[in-house]
């Protein structure tokens, strides 16, 4: 029963979703499919409570065991502070008059959004900007000429990089770069995308028909 | 209200959708045929996939070093098939880790993936005969913000020092941050994604990378269940067929008169088959 019910639900939902693609949106099935998608949003809202509970529980346990205590305290304080500001002072007051003005947040806004724009966004941008360093170190390792394949990769990368700079037209690198980007590059990308699409269809069928059920457990 | 308008195929119903339906039925037929054959006992050969063959070795390494395995199921929600494929692989990896008595840490980005991953790891421990080894705190919801999640995962890598990092699923800009941090932390790394733009980063920074479709083949490869292997074979047979159709398409597209001939013979243009509205 524990496995049969989820398998039946998966089958019905899967078949309905596939069928909904082939019927018009104003049909009963088409409308049922969009209704099911709305249910997904509601379930996700409930799952947020589960997730938040998990963060609080793990952080409290770790803080009690003195494991990464300072980090856990900062996390819990920020979590409860943001939550309290949003719940008691509201999240829409003042925000309509504002948003971005030339990249800067201006106008009347509430503390909840102040935290979002002045703490969370800059922290996210900082993490993103770290990518430049990681790209450099990964590129260094990838372009080391250890084999013929790595050598081809290195030469190709140099040509493509040269093709991006103004001097490229003088030495003809721009034309070679364009050819590399639109012929072998696109061909390889399309092959991967087509293979992946096939894999998606196959995986979906296996799950809908219950052939793939290892995620439910209880195989052995 | 029309119940199933497909029955009343008229001028308004796109031909492309009909072609798609036919191709889908052929594809499903092939997959089911080979699945049935495999169930009957036909031997199925699948080519070795280095990244998946190394999975045993990678979990074994973590066991020998007495350190945990870190499994990141991507950052997409459950409505992304890559996440579903990742959860299926997680089930096999968690079973392996449980049988070796090794901790497996699973950080999740979306609240929906969190309970699914938790249940999967719990079931895997039960299947491996070690339900007591499951630690609830090892499956964690970190944040639904992309870079907050990334910061959380890299923090786990640096503080808990997992010996093996496995990234399976949908990744975007965080892929290289995760893979490079894992490399710097000295972990053996296996990645798999169907996001073409992120593949070069994983190839550069990880020891093994599953490319595109290999991600979806992983569960069959790891579990070695005949039905799953059969479905892989069916999928390969379909790919061969699609290859032929693509060659045909190239022929039609490059032979100037062909398109006009096709239109006069069948009443539609080949290009129409790819218009989905």
Interface residues (C-beta under 8 A of the other chain):
Chain A: X18 X19 X21 X22 X23 X24 X26 X27 X28 X29 X40 X43 X44 X47 X48 X49 X50 X51 X52 X54 X55 X57 X58 X61 X68 X71 X120 X123 X124 X127 X128 X130 X131 X134 X135 X137 X138 X139 X141 X142 X189 X192 X193 X194 X195 X196 X198 X199 X200 X201 X202 X203 X204 X205 X206 X207 X209 X211 X212 X214 X215 X216 X217 X218 X219 X220
Chain B: X1 X2 X3 X4 X5 X6 X17 X21 X24 X27 X28 X31 X32 X35 X77 X79 X81 X84 X85 X87 X88 X90 X91 X92 X108 X110 X111 X112 X114 X115 X116 X119 X120 X122 X123 X124 X126 X127 X128 X129 X137 X140 X141 X142 X144 X145 X146 X147 X148 X150 X151 X155 X159 X173 X174 X176 X177 X179 X180 X181 X194 X196 X199 X200 X201 X203 X204 X205 X211 X212 X213 X214 X215 X216 X217 X219 X223 X227 X228 X231 X232 X234 X235 X238 X239 X242
